[in-house]
Amino acid sequence: MEHADLDALIDRCTPEAAPDELTLRRLKKRRLVLRDAMERLERQLQPQEPA
């Protein structure tokens, strides 16, 4: 849920109404961290293929 919220917030930021560049970079970094965490969890949940 948080990842989708960050996506929506970043998408709503227009050049005219955008927060300062540092805030925008922090939001994007947080979104990447969350996406990486979700991918790690998905990989852990998938069964390992037999060797």
mmCIF file of the N, C-alpha and C atoms, coordinates in Angstrom:
data_MODEL
# 
_entry.id   MODEL 
# 
loop_
_atom_site.group_PDB 
_atom_site.id 
_atom_site.type_symbol 
_atom_site.label_atom_id 
_atom_site.label_alt_id 
_atom_site.label_comp_id 
_atom_site.label_asym_id 
_atom_site.label_entity_id 
_atom_site.label_seq_id 
_atom_site.pdbx_PDB_ins_code 
_atom_site.Cartn_x 
_atom_site.Cartn_y 
_atom_site.Cartn_z 
_atom_site.occupancy 
_atom_site.B_iso_or_equiv 
_atom_site.pdbx_formal_charge 
_atom_site.auth_seq_id 
_atom_site.auth_comp_id 
_atom_site.auth_asym_id 
_atom_site.auth_atom_id 
_atom_site.pdbx_PDB_model_num 
ATOM 1   N N  . MET A 1 1  ? 0.826  -1.190  0.000   1.00 0.00 ? 1  MET A N  1 
ATOM 2   C CA . MET A 1 1  ? 0.000  0.000   0.000   1.00 0.00 ? 1  MET A CA 1 
ATOM 3   C C  . MET A 1 1  ? 0.870  1.254   0.000   1.00 0.00 ? 1  MET A C  1 
ATOM 4   N N  . GLU A 1 2  ? 1.917  1.249   0.788   1.00 0.00 ? 2  GLU A N  1 
ATOM 5   C CA . GLU A 1 2  ? 2.784  2.424   0.871   1.00 0.00 ? 2  GLU A CA 1 
ATOM 6   C C  . GLU A 1 2  ? 3.454  2.714   -0.466  1.00 0.00 ? 2  GLU A C  1 
ATOM 7   N N  . HIS A 1 3  ? 3.835  1.657   -1.192  1.00 0.00 ? 3  HIS A N  1 
ATOM 8   C CA . HIS A 1 3  ? 4.488  1.833   -2.482  1.00 0.00 ? 3  HIS A CA 1 
ATOM 9   C C  . HIS A 1 3  ? 3.542  2.536   -3.453  1.00 0.00 ? 3  HIS A C  1 
ATOM 10  N N  . ALA A 1 4  ? 2.299  2.120   -3.490  1.00 0.00 ? 4  ALA A N  1 
ATOM 11  C CA . ALA A 1 4  ? 1.321  2.752   -4.374  1.00 0.00 ? 4  ALA A CA 1 
ATOM 12  C C  . ALA A 1 4  ? 1.079  4.205   -3.971  1.00 0.00 ? 4  ALA A C  1 
ATOM 13  N N  . ASP A 1 5  ? 1.069  4.467   -2.684  1.00 0.00 ? 5  ASP A N  1 
ATOM 14  C CA . ASP A 1 5  ? 0.895  5.836   -2.211  1.00 0.00 ? 5  ASP A CA 1 
ATOM 15  C C  . ASP A 1 5  ? 2.051  6.723   -2.669  1.00 0.00 ? 5  ASP A C  1 
ATOM 16  N N  . LEU A 1 6  ? 3.261  6.194   -2.579  1.00 0.00 ? 6  LEU A N  1 
ATOM 17  C CA . LEU A 1 6  ? 4.426  6.961   -3.040  1.00 0.00 ? 6  LEU A CA 1 
ATOM 18  C C  . LEU A 1 6  ? 4.363  7.198   -4.538  1.00 0.00 ? 6  LEU A C  1 
ATOM 19  N N  . ASP A 1 7  ? 3.955  6.174   -5.302  1.00 0.00 ? 7  ASP A N  1 
ATOM 20  C CA . ASP A 1 7  ? 3.804  6.339   -6.745  1.00 0.00 ? 7  ASP A CA 1 
ATOM 21  C C  . ASP A 1 7  ? 2.839  7.475   -7.055  1.00 0.00 ? 7  ASP A C  1 
ATOM 22  N N  . ALA A 1 8  ? 1.698  7.469   -6.384  1.00 0.00 ? 8  ALA A N  1 
ATOM 23  C CA . ALA A 1 8  ? 0.695  8.495   -6.629  1.00 0.00 ? 8  ALA A CA 1 
ATOM 24  C C  . ALA A 1 8  ? 1.228  9.881   -6.259  1.00 0.00 ? 8  ALA A C  1 
ATOM 25  N N  . LEU A 1 9  ? 1.918  9.972   -5.143  1.00 0.00 ? 9  LEU A N  1 
ATOM 26  C CA . LEU A 1 9  ? 2.461  11.257  -4.700  1.00 0.00 ? 9  LEU A CA 1 
ATOM 27  C C  . LEU A 1 9  ? 3.497  11.790  -5.689  1.00 0.00 ? 9  LEU A C  1 
ATOM 28  N N  . ILE A 1 10 ? 4.384  10.928  -6.138  1.00 0.00 ? 10 ILE A N  1 
ATOM 29  C CA . ILE A 1 10 ? 5.426  11.342  -7.088  1.00 0.00 ? 10 ILE A CA 1 
ATOM 30  C C  . ILE A 1 10 ? 4.795  11.731  -8.422  1.00 0.00 ? 10 ILE A C  1 
ATOM 31  N N  . ASP A 1 11 ? 3.787  10.973  -8.864  1.00 0.00 ? 11 ASP A N  1 
ATOM 32  C CA . ASP A 1 11 ? 3.135  11.282  -10.134 1.00 0.00 ? 11 ASP A CA 1 
ATOM 33  C C  . ASP A 1 11 ? 2.385  12.605  -10.080 1.00 0.00 ? 11 ASP A C  1 
ATOM 34  N N  . ARG A 1 12 ? 1.859  12.960  -8.919  1.00 0.00 ? 12 ARG A N  1 
ATOM 35  C CA . ARG A 1 12 ? 1.129  14.219  -8.787  1.00 0.00 ? 12 ARG A CA 1 
ATOM 36  C C  . ARG A 1 12 ? 2.048  15.429  -8.780  1.00 0.00 ? 12 ARG A C  1 
ATOM 37  N N  . CYS A 1 13 ? 3.321  15.225  -8.512  1.00 0.00 ? 13 CYS A N  1 
ATOM 38  C CA . CYS A 1 13 ? 4.268  16.340  -8.456  1.00 0.00 ? 13 CYS A CA 1 
ATOM 39  C C  . CYS A 1 13 ? 4.543  16.834  -9.872  1.00 0.00 ? 13 CYS A C  1 
ATOM 40  N N  . THR A 1 14 ? 4.041  18.006  -10.155 1.00 0.00 ? 14 THR A N  1 
ATOM 41  C CA . THR A 1 14 ? 4.284  18.626  -11.453 1.00 0.00 ? 14 THR A CA 1 
ATOM 42  C C  . THR A 1 14 ? 5.458  19.584  -11.299 1.00 0.00 ? 14 THR A C  1 
ATOM 43  N N  . PRO A 1 15 ? 6.108  19.937  -12.378 1.00 0.00 ? 15 PRO A N  1 
ATOM 44  C CA . PRO A 1 15 ? 7.248  20.862  -12.268 1.00 0.00 ? 15 PRO A CA 1 
ATOM 45  C C  . PRO A 1 15 ? 6.894  22.171  -11.561 1.00 0.00 ? 15 PRO A C  1 
ATOM 46  N N  . GLU A 1 16 ? 5.678  22.664  -11.757 1.00 0.00 ? 16 GLU A N  1 
ATOM 47  C CA . GLU A 1 16 ? 5.290  23.930  -11.131 1.00 0.00 ? 16 GLU A CA 1 
ATOM 48  C C  . GLU A 1 16 ? 5.025  23.752  -9.630  1.00 0.00 ? 16 GLU A C  1 
ATOM 49  N N  . ALA A 1 17 ? 4.422  22.615  -9.257  1.00 0.00 ? 17 ALA A N  1 
ATOM 50  C CA . ALA A 1 17 ? 4.021  22.410  -7.865  1.00 0.00 ? 17 ALA A CA 1 
ATOM 51  C C  . ALA A 1 17 ? 4.909  21.381  -7.166  1.00 0.00 ? 17 ALA A C  1 
ATOM 52  N N  . ALA A 1 18 ? 6.024  21.042  -7.756  1.00 0.00 ? 18 ALA A N  1 
ATOM 53  C CA . ALA A 1 18 ? 6.884  20.002  -7.187  1.00 0.00 ? 18 ALA A CA 1 
ATOM 54  C C  . ALA A 1 18 ? 7.531  20.476  -5.890  1.00 0.00 ? 18 ALA A C  1 
ATOM 55  N N  . PRO A 1 19 ? 7.703  19.540  -4.961  1.00 0.00 ? 19 PRO A N  1 
ATOM 56  C CA . PRO A 1 19 ? 8.469  19.893  -3.776  1.00 0.00 ? 19 PRO A CA 1 
ATOM 57  C C  . PRO A 1 19 ? 9.923  20.108  -4.188  1.00 0.00 ? 19 PRO A C  1 
ATOM 58  N N  . ASP A 1 20 ? 10.725 20.536  -3.271  1.00 0.00 ? 20 ASP A N  1 
ATOM 59  C CA . ASP A 1 20 ? 12.121 20.761  -3.642  1.00 0.00 ? 20 ASP A CA 1 
ATOM 60  C C  . ASP A 1 20 ? 12.748 19.462  -4.140  1.00 0.00 ? 20 ASP A C  1 
ATOM 61  N N  . GLU A 1 21 ? 13.807 19.596  -4.882  1.00 0.00 ? 21 GLU A N  1 
ATOM 62  C CA . GLU A 1 21 ? 14.452 18.450  -5.535  1.00 0.00 ? 21 GLU A CA 1 
ATOM 63  C C  . GLU A 1 21 ? 14.884 17.384  -4.534  1.00 0.00 ? 21 GLU A C  1 
ATOM 64  N N  . LEU A 1 22 ? 15.372 17.797  -3.381  1.00 0.00 ? 22 LEU A N  1 
ATOM 65  C CA . LEU A 1 22 ? 15.818 16.840  -2.369  1.00 0.00 ? 22 LEU A CA 1 
ATOM 66  C C  . LEU A 1 22 ? 14.656 15.986  -1.874  1.00 0.00 ? 22 LEU A C  1 
ATOM 67  N N  . THR A 1 23 ? 13.525 16.596  -1.631  1.00 0.00 ? 23 THR A N  1 
ATOM 68  C CA . THR A 1 23 ? 12.355 15.846  -1.178  1.00 0.00 ? 23 THR A CA 1 
ATOM 69  C C  . THR A 1 23 ? 11.906 14.853  -2.241  1.00 0.00 ? 23 THR A C  1 
ATOM 70  N N  . LEU A 1 24 ? 11.892 15.283  -3.490  1.00 0.00 ? 24 LEU A N  1 
ATOM 71  C CA . LEU A 1 24 ? 11.494 14.402  -4.577  1.00 0.00 ? 24 LEU A CA 1 
ATOM 72  C C  . LEU A 1 24 ? 12.458 13.225  -4.702  1.00 0.00 ? 24 LEU A C  1 
ATOM 73  N N  . ARG A 1 25 ? 13.751 13.486  -4.577  1.00 0.00 ? 25 ARG A N  1 
ATOM 74  C CA . ARG A 1 25 ? 14.739 12.397  -4.629  1.00 0.00 ? 25 ARG A CA 1 
ATOM 75  C C  . ARG A 1 25 ? 14.543 11.418  -3.484  1.00 0.00 ? 25 ARG A C  1 
ATOM 76  N N  . ARG A 1 26 ? 14.240 11.931  -2.302  1.00 0.00 ? 26 ARG A N  1 
ATOM 77  C CA . ARG A 1 26 ? 14.005 11.056  -1.143  1.00 0.00 ? 26 ARG A CA 1 
ATOM 78  C C  . ARG A 1 26 ? 12.772 10.185  -1.354  1.00 0.00 ? 26 ARG A C  1 
ATOM 79  N N  . LEU A 1 27 ? 11.716 10.764  -1.925  1.00 0.00 ? 27 LEU A N  1 
ATOM 80  C CA . LEU A 1 27 ? 10.510 9.983   -2.200  1.00 0.00 ? 27 LEU A CA 1 
ATOM 81  C C  . LEU A 1 27 ? 10.812 8.865   -3.193  1.00 0.00 ? 27 LEU A C  1 
ATOM 82  N N  . LYS A 1 28 ? 11.548 9.192   -4.235  1.00 0.00 ? 28 LYS A N  1 
ATOM 83  C CA . LYS A 1 28 ? 11.882 8.190   -5.243  1.00 0.00 ? 28 LYS A CA 1 
ATOM 84  C C  . LYS A 1 28 ? 12.776 7.095   -4.659  1.00 0.00 ? 28 LYS A C  1 
ATOM 85  N N  . LYS A 1 29 ? 13.714 7.475   -3.816  1.00 0.00 ? 29 LYS A N  1 
ATOM 86  C CA . LYS A 1 29 ? 14.594 6.486   -3.189  1.00 0.00 ? 29 LYS A CA 1 
ATOM 87  C C  . LYS A 1 29 ? 13.789 5.556   -2.287  1.00 0.00 ? 29 LYS A C  1 
ATOM 88  N N  . ARG A 1 30 ? 12.864 6.118   -1.516  1.00 0.00 ? 30 ARG A N  1 
ATOM 89  C CA . ARG A 1 30 ? 12.013 5.309   -0.645  1.00 0.00 ? 30 ARG A CA 1 
ATOM 90  C C  . ARG A 1 30 ? 11.182 4.331   -1.461  1.00 0.00 ? 30 ARG A C  1 
ATOM 91  N N  . ARG A 1 31 ? 10.677 4.803   -2.614  1.00 0.00 ? 31 ARG A N  1 
ATOM 92  C CA . ARG A 1 31 ? 9.896  3.934   -3.491  1.00 0.00 ? 31 ARG A CA 1 
ATOM 93  C C  . ARG A 1 31 ? 10.744 2.765   -3.994  1.00 0.00 ? 31 ARG A C  1 
ATOM 94  N N  . LEU A 1 32 ? 11.992 3.042   -4.372  1.00 0.00 ? 32 LEU A N  1 
ATOM 95  C CA . LEU A 1 32 ? 12.887 1.973   -4.836  1.00 0.00 ? 32 LEU A CA 1 
ATOM 96  C C  . LEU A 1 32 ? 13.195 0.973   -3.725  1.00 0.00 ? 32 LEU A C  1 
ATOM 97  N N  . VAL A 1 33 ? 13.409 1.471   -2.515  1.00 0.00 ? 33 VAL A N  1 
ATOM 98  C CA . VAL A 1 33 ? 13.688 0.587   -1.383  1.00 0.00 ? 33 VAL A CA 1 
ATOM 99  C C  . VAL A 1 33 ? 12.501 -0.345  -1.141  1.00 0.00 ? 33 VAL A C  1 
ATOM 100 N N  . LEU A 1 34 ? 11.299 0.207   -1.194  1.00 0.00 ? 34 LEU A N  1 
ATOM 101 C CA . LEU A 1 34 ? 10.099 -0.610  -0.995  1.00 0.00 ? 34 LEU A CA 1 
ATOM 102 C C  . LEU A 1 34 ? 9.929  -1.638  -2.107  1.00 0.00 ? 34 LEU A C  1 
ATOM 103 N N  . ARG A 1 35 ? 10.187 -1.221  -3.358  1.00 0.00 ? 35 ARG A N  1 
ATOM 104 C CA . ARG A 1 35 ? 10.061 -2.158  -4.465  1.00 0.00 ? 35 ARG A CA 1 
ATOM 105 C C  . ARG A 1 35 ? 11.064 -3.305  -4.328  1.00 0.00 ? 35 ARG A C  1 
ATOM 106 N N  . ASP A 1 36 ? 12.300 -2.985  -3.943  1.00 0.00 ? 36 ASP A N  1 
ATOM 107 C CA . ASP A 1 36 ? 13.305 -4.026  -3.740  1.00 0.00 ? 36 ASP A CA 1 
ATOM 108 C C  . ASP A 1 36 ? 12.896 -4.976  -2.624  1.00 0.00 ? 36 ASP A C  1 
ATOM 109 N N  . ALA A 1 37 ? 12.333 -4.440  -1.544  1.00 0.00 ? 37 ALA A N  1 
ATOM 110 C CA . ALA A 1 37 ? 11.893 -5.283  -0.432  1.00 0.00 ? 37 ALA A CA 1 
ATOM 111 C C  . ALA A 1 37 ? 10.760 -6.207  -0.876  1.00 0.00 ? 37 ALA A C  1 
ATOM 112 N N  . MET A 1 38 ? 9.847  -5.699  -1.680  1.00 0.00 ? 38 MET A N  1 
ATOM 113 C CA . MET A 1 38 ? 8.745  -6.535  -2.171  1.00 0.00 ? 38 MET A CA 1 
ATOM 114 C C  . MET A 1 38 ? 9.269  -7.651  -3.070  1.00 0.00 ? 38 MET A C  1 
ATOM 115 N N  . GLU A 1 39 ? 10.235 -7.335  -3.920  1.00 0.00 ? 39 GLU A N  1 
ATOM 116 C CA . GLU A 1 39 ? 10.803 -8.353  -4.799  1.00 0.00 ? 39 GLU A CA 1 
ATOM 117 C C  . GLU A 1 39 ? 11.514 -9.439  -4.002  1.00 0.00 ? 39 GLU A C  1 
ATOM 118 N N  . ARG A 1 40 ? 12.247 -9.038  -2.958  1.00 0.00 ? 40 ARG A N  1 
ATOM 119 C CA . ARG A 1 40 ? 12.917 -10.029 -2.104  1.00 0.00 ? 40 ARG A CA 1 
ATOM 120 C C  . ARG A 1 40 ? 11.907 -10.948 -1.436  1.00 0.00 ? 40 ARG A C  1 
ATOM 121 N N  . LEU A 1 41 ? 10.826 -10.378 -0.936  1.00 0.00 ? 41 LEU A N  1 
ATOM 122 C CA . LEU A 1 41 ? 9.789  -11.188 -0.291  1.00 0.00 ? 41 LEU A CA 1 
ATOM 123 C C  . LEU A 1 41 ? 9.140  -12.145 -1.279  1.00 0.00 ? 41 LEU A C  1 
ATOM 124 N N  . GLU A 1 42 ? 8.876  -11.680 -2.484  1.00 0.00 ? 42 GLU A N  1 
ATOM 125 C CA . GLU A 1 42 ? 8.278  -12.542 -3.501  1.00 0.00 ? 42 GLU A CA 1 
ATOM 126 C C  . GLU A 1 42 ? 9.205  -13.704 -3.845  1.00 0.00 ? 42 GLU A C  1 
ATOM 127 N N  . ARG A 1 43 ? 10.499 -13.429 -3.955  1.00 0.00 ? 43 ARG A N  1 
ATOM 128 C CA . ARG A 1 43 ? 11.457 -14.504 -4.251  1.00 0.00 ? 43 ARG A CA 1 
ATOM 129 C C  . ARG A 1 43 ? 11.514 -15.522 -3.124  1.00 0.00 ? 43 ARG A C  1 
ATOM 130 N N  . GLN A 1 44 ? 11.401 -15.053 -1.886  1.00 0.00 ? 44 GLN A N  1 
ATOM 131 C CA . GLN A 1 44 ? 11.422 -15.973 -0.741  1.00 0.00 ? 44 GLN A CA 1 
ATOM 132 C C  . GLN A 1 44 ? 10.173 -16.849 -0.714  1.00 0.00 ? 44 GLN A C  1 
ATOM 133 N N  . LEU A 1 45 ? 9.063  -16.332 -1.177  1.00 0.00 ? 45 LEU A N  1 
ATOM 134 C CA . LEU A 1 45 ? 7.806  -17.075 -1.152  1.00 0.00 ? 45 LEU A CA 1 
ATOM 135 C C  . LEU A 1 45 ? 7.709  -18.101 -2.280  1.00 0.00 ? 45 LEU A C  1 
ATOM 136 N N  . GLN A 1 46 ? 8.427  -17.872 -3.372  1.00 0.00 ? 46 GLN A N  1 
ATOM 137 C CA . GLN A 1 46 ? 8.386  -18.805 -4.487  1.00 0.00 ? 46 GLN A CA 1 
ATOM 138 C C  . GLN A 1 46 ? 9.146  -20.063 -4.129  1.00 0.00 ? 46 GLN A C  1 
ATOM 139 N N  . PRO A 1 47 ? 8.577  -21.219 -4.467  1.00 0.00 ? 47 PRO A N  1 
ATOM 140 C CA . PRO A 1 47 ? 9.286  -22.481 -4.163  1.00 0.00 ? 47 PRO A CA 1 
ATOM 141 C C  . PRO A 1 47 ? 10.564 -22.605 -4.989  1.00 0.00 ? 47 PRO A C  1 
ATOM 142 N N  . GLN A 1 48 ? 11.575 -23.184 -4.396  1.00 0.00 ? 48 GLN A N  1 
ATOM 143 C CA . GLN A 1 48 ? 12.836 -23.388 -5.095  1.00 0.00 ? 48 GLN A CA 1 
ATOM 144 C C  . GLN A 1 48 ? 12.671 -24.522 -6.099  1.00 0.00 ? 48 GLN A C  1 
ATOM 145 N N  . GLU A 1 49 ? 13.270 -24.356 -7.266  1.00 0.00 ? 49 GLU A N  1 
ATOM 146 C CA . GLU A 1 49 ? 13.212 -25.401 -8.277  1.00 0.00 ? 49 GLU A CA 1 
ATOM 147 C C  . GLU A 1 49 ? 14.148 -26.535 -7.893  1.00 0.00 ? 49 GLU A C  1 
ATOM 148 N N  . PRO A 1 50 ? 13.737 -27.773 -8.128  1.00 0.00 ? 50 PRO A N  1 
ATOM 149 C CA . PRO A 1 50 ? 14.646 -28.890 -7.820  1.00 0.00 ? 50 PRO A CA 1 
ATOM 150 C C  . PRO A 1 50 ? 15.886 -28.848 -8.697  1.00 0.00 ? 50 PRO A C  1 
ATOM 151 N N  . ALA A 1 51 ? 17.006 -29.212 -8.109  1.00 0.00 ? 51 ALA A N  1 
ATOM 152 C CA . ALA A 1 51 ? 18.269 -29.164 -8.840  1.00 0.00 ? 51 ALA A CA 1 
ATOM 153 C C  . ALA A 1 51 ? 18.404 -30.317 -9.797  1.00 0.00 ? 51 ALA A C  1 
# 
